[in-house]
Amino acid sequence: MLEKFVKAFIGVLFIFVGLGYIANKIQGVDVNTVKTKTVQPKVVKQKVNPIIEKEFNSKLNKALSEIKKERKVLKATSEVNFMNNKILVISVGVIDDKSRREGYAEYLCLVLNQYGVLDKKYDKNIIIRVNDAKAMMTMKKNIILGEKICK
């Protein structure tokens, strides 16, 4: 049954390719000499309001200071990942106790929300990544123990 289906599919595929070839010949297009052009996507730079950005950075720094006070946290950093300053990844290094850390990442999103970092007016997508700090320091490996997209 599957063999018949595959043969039928290949047959239909050949028919479409053949029809396309015939249509191009009728229109006088030689498919062997058609040149294609690669089009680069346009990156639209959005203007960033410096007052809003300063306000956001102030709130983010306060929230990161609070996160760094957590007993579990050895290191907390933030970096703008890409896309016109819209995606922010906050990496939090902790000691791996072999438990999953999605819940802890979600808790850290709540901390960011308390400080107003998740306000819609900042138009940021924030990802919290809880990493194994020991693996990062000793083996230079980034082992993600938990991750959450804050909304």
VENLINGI-V426530 format. One line per field, one symbol per residue. ss: DSSP state (H for helix, E for strand, - for the rest). phi: phi as a letter, one per 20 degrees, with the letter a starting at -180 (. if undefined). Layout:
ss = ???
phi = ???
This chain:
ss = -HHHHHHHHHHHHHHHHHHHHHHHHH-----------------------HHHHHHHHHHHHHHHHHHH----EEEEEEEE------EEEEEEEE-------HHHHHHHHHHHHH-----HHH--EEEEEEEEHHHHHH-----EEEEEEE-
phi = .fffffffffffffffffffffffffeneefedfedcedefeeeeefefffffffffffffffffffffgffeebcccbfeamlmddcdddcecffdmdfdfffffffffffffenfegffelcdddededffffffedldddeeabbefc
